[in-house]
Amino acid sequence: MFYRSADILVTSEHFVILRPREIRFRLEYLHDAYIVRHSGRFRARQEIRARYGRSDVLLFSTTDATTFGHVRRALIRALEHREDLRARALSA
């Protein structure tokens, strides 16, 4: 497990949105993740988006910079871990 909160779970297999309803994204189908920043009157909203299959999906959105950083780093680590596993399987 790379990250867990009341709203988000990031594992070596899935990125899971827990609230308001559970949505699971398998990391093997998640690619081209990117960040979107929306300027706000008081605080900027930051989003993590990615391609999932053929769709563009919103994975996470917040105005809390600290939480955003935690989720972003967790997703990066989970995707890197997934790539390491794939590389090991191919070289075996």
Secondary structure, DSSP 8 states (H G I E B T S, - for coil): --EE-SSEEE-SSEEEE-SSS-EEEEGGGEEEEEEEEE--SSS-EEEEEEEETTEEEEEEEES-HHHHHHHHHHHHHHHHHHHHHHHHHHH-
